[in-house]
Amino acid sequence: MSIWQWGRHLQKQELIATLNNTLQLPPVPLTDIIAQNPDWGSLTWRRVTVSGTFDFAHEFLLRNRSLNKRAGTHVVTPLKIDGLDNSYVLVDRGFVPLGREGLDNRKQYQRPAHVQMFGLIKESMPAKLFAPNDPETGGGRPWVDQFLRVDITKVSRQLPYSVLPIYLETMQNPDDPLLASQIVRNSSGGRHDVLNVTGPSTVENFGMDSPDAEYPLAAYDTTPPPDIHLGYVYEWAFMALLTIGIGLVIQMRRPKAAPALEGREHSPLE
C-alpha cells in the first residue's frame, strides 16, 4: 500500500506539470480534433469549444459530489455535436444540490437544449483498485440513473448510440488563471478521494432548503494534491514496520515445552 501511494504521489506531480502546460494552450473546436482521428489519451485537460443539442432523455447523475461543502450530484448529459453525423459526447453540466436531483426537479434545469460552450476534456474513469463498482448496464438491464464515476464503456452500454471515448466538463470561465488550482486542491474530501472513494462524508446536506439558482452550476471533479499521497506513504510504511515488530516479539516469546516427568509412577487414571 505504501508503494502504491508513492506511485500515486509521482503520478500527481506529473499531472500538475501536464495541467500547467496543457491549460496554456488556446481552446480549439472539438470538431477539429475529431477530424484528426486523435490519440485521446494525450488530450486530457485540453480546453475545447463545441456546439450541439443535449439529449436530456438519456441524462444521468454522478452521486456523492459536493460544492462548497454542499452535498449533491453532477448531471451528465449526452450532446449531439453540430456538423457531424451521429456524433455524441458526454458532458458533465455541473452540480445540483441534494434534494433537487430527482427527475421531476431536474426537468426545470434541462435548458437550453442547444448550446455553444467551452469544455475541458476528461478521460474515462473505470473503477480502480479498492474502489466500489457501479451497477452493470445494458443487456436488457434497467436504466441506471446514478453512477460514481464516468466509466464511458459502462455508460455507453445503455445508450442507443456510441459516444466519444472522452467526456467534457462545462467551463464557466475558460480563462480563469487559477484553473489548475481548482482541479488539484486540498479539500475536505481529499483523504476520501486519495483512496478512490468519491465524495467526503463531511458535506452539509442543505437539500431543498438551498437557495434557487440556475442549476446545474459549472464545477470540476477535483483531485487531491501530491502531499496527501506522500502522507499515506509514511502511514502505511509505519504500520507495516509496526506489524513486523509485533510479529518478531511474539516469535521471540514463544512458550517453552513442559519438562518431562521422570521416575514417577502413574496411577491407572493417568
C-alpha positions in Angstrom: 0.0 0.0 0.0 2.9 2.3 0.7 4.5 1.7 -2.7 1.1 2.2 -4.3 0.6 5.6 -2.7 4.2 6.6 -3.7 3.3 5.8 -7.3 0.2 8.0 -6.9 2.3 10.8 -5.5 4.6 10.7 -8.6 1.5 10.5 -10.9 0.0 13.6 -9.2 3.3 15.5 -9.7 3.2 14.6 -13.3 -0.5 15.6 -13.5 0.3 19.1 -12.2 3.1 19.5 -14.7 0.7 18.4 -17.5 -2.0 20.7 -16.3 0.3 23.7 -16.2 1.4 23.0 -19.8 -2.0 21.9 -21.3 -4.1 24.7 -19.8 -1.8 27.3 -21.5 -2.9 26.0 -24.9 -5.7 28.0 -26.6 -9.2 26.4 -26.8 -9.8 24.6 -30.1 -13.0 23.4 -31.7 -13.8 19.8 -30.7 -14.8 19.1 -34.3 -11.3 19.9 -35.5 -9.8 17.5 -33.0 -12.2 14.7 -34.1 -11.3 15.2 -37.7 -7.6 14.5 -36.9 -8.5 11.0 -35.5 -6.5 11.9 -32.4 -4.9 9.9 -29.6 -7.5 11.0 -26.9 -5.2 10.0 -24.1 -2.9 12.9 -24.9 -5.7 15.4 -24.9 -6.8 15.2 -21.3 -7.3 18.7 -19.7 -7.4 20.3 -23.2 -9.8 23.2 -23.4 -12.2 23.0 -26.4 -15.2 24.7 -27.9 -18.3 22.8 -29.0 -21.9 23.4 -30.1 -24.7 20.9 -30.2 -28.0 19.7 -28.8 -28.4 18.0 -25.5 -30.2 14.6 -25.3 -31.9 15.1 -21.9 -33.8 11.8 -22.3 -30.5 9.9 -21.6 -29.2 12.1 -18.9 -27.7 10.5 -15.7 -26.1 11.6 -12.4 -22.8 11.3 -10.7 -23.6 10.8 -7.0 -21.5 11.8 -3.9 -20.4 15.1 -5.2 -20.1 18.4 -3.3 -19.6 22.1 -3.9 -18.6 24.5 -1.2 -19.4 21.7 1.4 -22.9 21.3 0.0 -23.9 17.7 -0.8 -25.2 16.9 -4.2 -24.7 15.3 -7.6 -23.2 16.2 -11.0 -25.5 16.0 -14.1 -24.1 14.3 -17.2 -25.9 14.7 -20.5 -25.1 13.4 -24.0 -24.6 16.2 -26.5 -25.1 15.7 -30.3 -22.3 17.6 -31.9 -23.2 20.1 -34.6 -21.8 19.5 -38.1 -21.1 15.8 -37.6 -23.5 12.9 -38.3 -24.5 10.9 -35.2 -21.5 12.1 -33.1 -22.2 12.4 -29.4 -20.1 13.4 -26.4 -20.9 13.1 -22.7 -21.0 16.5 -21.0 -20.7 17.0 -17.2 -23.1 20.0 -17.0 -22.3 20.7 -13.3 -23.6 20.5 -9.8 -27.1 20.1 -8.5 -27.7 20.1 -4.7 -29.1 17.1 -2.9 -32.8 17.2 -2.9 -33.1 18.6 -6.4 -31.5 15.7 -8.3 -34.8 13.8 -8.8 -36.0 13.5 -12.3 -39.1 15.8 -11.8 -36.9 18.5 -10.2 -34.2 18.1 -12.8 -36.5 18.8 -15.7 -36.6 22.5 -14.8 -32.8 22.6 -15.3 -32.9 20.9 -18.7 -32.4 24.0 -20.7 -31.3 25.3 -23.1 -31.4 22.3 -25.4 -28.9 23.8 -27.9 -25.7 25.3 -26.6 -22.3 26.7 -27.6 -19.9 26.1 -24.8 -16.3 25.7 -23.5 -15.4 22.3 -22.2 -12.5 20.6 -20.5 -11.6 17.2 -21.9 -11.6 14.4 -19.3 -10.7 10.7 -19.7 -13.0 7.8 -18.9 -12.8 6.6 -15.3 -13.2 2.9 -14.8 -13.2 1.6 -11.3 -9.8 1.3 -9.7 -8.3 -1.0 -7.1 -10.4 -1.0 -3.8 -13.0 1.3 -5.3 -16.7 0.4 -5.2 -18.1 -0.6 -8.6 -21.1 0.9 -10.4 -24.1 -1.3 -11.4 -23.8 -3.3 -14.6 -25.6 -1.8 -17.6 -27.0 -2.9 -20.9 -28.1 -6.4 -21.9 -31.8 -5.7 -21.1 -31.0 -4.4 -17.6 -32.9 -1.4 -16.2 -31.7 2.1 -16.8 -29.0 3.2 -14.3 -29.6 6.8 -13.4 -26.7 7.2 -10.9 -23.0 6.4 -11.2 -20.0 7.0 -9.0 -17.8 8.0 -12.0 -17.9 8.5 -15.7 -17.0 5.0 -16.9 -17.7 5.6 -20.6 -17.6 1.9 -21.5 -20.2 1.0 -18.9 -22.3 4.1 -19.5 -22.4 3.6 -23.3 -23.9 0.1 -23.0 -27.2 1.7 -22.0 -27.2 4.4 -24.7 -28.8 3.9 -28.2 -25.8 5.4 -29.9 -22.0 5.5 -29.5 -20.2 8.4 -27.8 -16.6 9.7 -27.9 -14.1 7.9 -25.6 -13.7 11.1 -23.6 -16.2 13.4 -21.8 -16.3 17.2 -21.2 -16.7 19.2 -18.1 -18.5 22.5 -18.6 -16.3 25.5 -18.0 -17.8 28.7 -16.6 -14.6 30.7 -17.2 -12.1 29.0 -19.6 -9.6 31.8 -19.0 -9.5 31.5 -15.2 -5.8 31.9 -14.2 -6.4 29.8 -11.1 -8.0 26.9 -13.1 -5.2 24.4 -12.2 -5.6 25.1 -8.5 -9.3 24.4 -8.8 -8.7 21.0 -10.2 -5.8 19.8 -7.9 -6.5 21.2 -4.5 -6.6 20.2 -0.8 -10.2 20.0 0.2 -12.3 18.4 2.9 -12.7 15.4 0.7 -9.0 14.9 -0.1 -8.4 11.9 2.1 -11.5 10.2 0.6 -10.5 10.9 -3.0 -7.0 9.6 -2.4 -8.4 6.2 -1.6 -10.7 6.3 -4.7 -13.9 7.0 -2.7 -15.8 9.7 -4.4 -17.1 12.4 -2.1 -16.4 13.3 1.6 -18.7 12.4 4.4 -18.4 15.8 6.0 -20.5 17.8 3.5 -23.6 19.6 4.7 -27.0 18.5 3.3 -28.9 21.7 2.6 -31.3 19.7 0.4 -34.5 21.5 -0.7 -33.7 24.5 1.6 -30.8 25.6 -0.6 -31.5 28.8 -2.4 -32.8 28.7 -6.0 -30.1 29.1 -8.6 -29.6 28.4 -12.3 -28.6 24.7 -11.7 -26.5 22.9 -12.7 -23.6 25.0 -11.6 -20.3 24.5 -13.5 -18.0 22.5 -11.3 -14.9 20.3 -11.7 -14.2 16.9 -10.2 -11.2 17.8 -8.1 -8.2 15.6 -7.2 -6.1 15.9 -4.1 -2.5 17.2 -4.2 0.6 15.1 -4.1 1.4 15.7 -0.4 -1.7 13.8 0.7 -0.4 10.7 -1.1 3.0 11.3 0.5 1.4 11.3 3.9 -0.2 7.9 3.2 3.3 6.6 2.2 4.6 7.2 5.7 1.4 5.9 7.4 1.4 2.6 5.5 5.1 2.2 6.0 4.8 2.8 9.7 2.0 0.3 10.1 4.0 -2.3 8.1 7.1 -1.9 10.3 4.9 -2.0 13.5 3.3 -5.2 12.3 6.7 -6.8 11.6 7.9 -5.7 15.0 4.9 -7.2 16.8 5.4 -10.4 14.9 9.0 -10.6 15.9 8.2 -10.0 19.6 5.6 -12.8 19.5 8.0 -15.2 17.9 10.7 -14.5 20.5 8.3 -15.0 23.4 7.2 -18.5 22.4 6.3 -20.7 25.5 8.9 -23.3 26.5 7.9 -27.0 26.4 6.9 -28.5 29.8 9.7 -30.6 31.5 9.4 -34.4 31.1 8.3 -36.4 34.2 10.9 -39.0 35.1 10.9 -41.7 37.8 7.2 -41.2 38.7 4.7 -44.0 39.0 1.5 -43.3 37.2 -1.9 -44.3 38.5 -4.3 -46.2 36.2 -6.3 -43.0 35.8 -3.2 -41.2 34.4 
